[in-house]
Amino acid sequence: MEPRHFEELIAELLLKQGFEVELSKQTRDNGYDILALKNVIGLSPVKYLVECKRYAEKRKVGVELIRSFKEVLQTENANKGIIATTSYFTKPALIKQNEIPYLLDLRIKLM
């Protein structure tokens, strides 16, 4: 599966969960692949940014991505971030995410 197709698949899953989604351009994506908005009664829409990593199983998502994506979330004033991957996360990445669980979810989508 091509990386863009993986992004489209994740966007479709979010649509089915009631999100409004917008795929970013393939170039200059500003550090995220999908903008997802969720309407909550009585509140402004909740803004999620999603970063998709279509990696082979032996290549894991590292802590560097967690750190840089956290900065993107803050710069873009997002309420929450999701990193979706076809692989796994390194132990340091999981430790870093546990420091900010309210801000960042890590998801594995096995293909």
Summary of the structure (lengths in Angstrom):
residues: 111
radius of gyration: 13.4
end to end distance: 8.8
largest distance: 44.2
contacts: 338
relative contact order: 0.18
helix: 32%
strand: 27%
